[in-house]
Amino acid sequence: MSLGHNGGPSLEPGEGWRRHAWARARRELLPTLPVEVVRLRVKRAAALGLDYRSYASVRAATGHDLIGFLFSSNALRLLRPGDAMPQERCAKLASLVARRVAAVHPPLDPERVRVSAPIDVTGRAPGLSEGWRATGDRLRAMLDGPADRFLVVGDTALERDWAEAARAAGFMEAERYFGG
C-alpha cells in the first residue's frame, strides 16, 4: 500500500463490486445493538442532559459511560462575584443524574460557587501561566473518578484544551449543552 492510501477500494476495473464489498465489510464491523440496549442508552442520555447522538459518540470514543461533567464558571455564566447562574442552567444542573464539577476562574471563590449552585465539587480553574501537565493535574484532582468518564463543558478555546490536558471524554460548548 502506498503512502496516503486509506486502504479503501481501488478505482481500477471492477470498482463497483469492490466498493460494494468494502461497504458491506464496514457495515458488518459496526455492532448492532439490541433495541432494549438502545432504549436504555436513550434514557441515560436524557438523564445526563445530552441528545442521544452526542452521548453515543462520546460513549463510542471512550468505551465508557459518562459519570459526570466538568463545567467552567464561564459555561455556568458566573463571571464576576455576585453573579447568579441563569435559572434555566441551574434547573438543568439540578436535574442531572451525574457528578457536577466546576472549575472556577478568578476572581470568583470556588466555595461560594459550590454553595450557591447545584454543583458537587469546585476547584480553582487552571491559570494561563500553568503548563499542560499542571493544567491536566489540576483538573483531574477535582474529579472523583476516571477523567475519561467526564465531559468538559465550556465556552472558550482555553477550556476546550482542558479536555485534552485532563484526558477527559471530550468537550462540548456550553451553548450546545444548555440548549442556547
HUGITA-V393461 format. One record per pair of residues at least 12 apart in sequence whose ideal C-beta (glycine too) atoms are under 7 Angstrom apart, sorted by the first residue. I is the first residue (numbers start at 1). GAP is how many residues later the second one is. Records with the same first field share a line. If there is no record, write none. Layout:
I=GAP  GAP
This chain:
8=14
9=13
41=14  15
44=21
47=50
48=18  48  50
49=43  47  128
54=118
58=93  111  112
61=109
62=86  107
64=84  85
65=84
66=32  83  84  85  103
67=31  32  78  82  83
68=30  31  32  33  77  81  82
69=29  31  32  81  82  84
70=31  33  69  72  73  80  82  98
71=29  30  31  82
72=31  33  53  82  83  87
73=29  30  31  32  35  40  52
74=31  80  81  82  85
75=78  79  80  99
76=13  26  41
77=12
78=30  35
81=26  27
85=32
88=90
89=89
90=27  28
92=86
93=24  25
94=24
99=21  45
100=18  19  20
101=19  20  41  42
102=17  20
103=20  22  36  39
104=18  19  20  21
105=20
110=12  13  14
121=21  23
123=18  19
126=12  13
132=33
135=27  30
136=29  30  31
139=23  26  27
140=26
147=19  20  21
148=19  20  21
149=20
150=18  19
151=17  18  19  21
152=16  19
153=19  21  24
154=17  20
155=18  19
